[in-house]
Amino acid sequence: MLAIGVIWALDPSSVQRGKPNFFAAWTPDGLLIVSLILGIYWIYRMKGLRWFGASITLVALWMLYWAGCITTMALSGYWL
């Protein structure tokens, strides 16, 4: 996800900011949804170790969420 923010980043120092690439703008959301669906699938499949699968999935989603925040700032050109 961070690679998408690096490749299609907008320059925040330019006076005239362009529009972000349509594909790049929707990719972080799509990756988060795909990761959530795969996490649910693997939690369902791990009988006996579902607590472990749920904890790993939650940690991965937490990191992916913050990577998405950084990627969104890079794609829009507006930093905190």
Secondary structure by P-SEA (a helix, b strand, c coil): caaaaaaccccccccccccccccccaaaaaaaaaaaaaaaaaaaacccaaaaaaaaaaaaaaaaaaaaaaaaaaaacccc
